[in-house]
């Protein structure tokens, strides 16, 4: 395995991880959790 193959593999794995994070963040079942977290600074103690 030469260095260019390793670089290509690293790029592909990084891209797949990035797409996974984007998919997780924009999934509908996480929407309620993110809406709740967005309102945390406005809550009174």
Secondary structure, 3 states (H helix, E strand, C coil): CCHHHHHHHHHHHHHHHHHHHHHHHCCHHHHHHHHHHHCHHHCCC
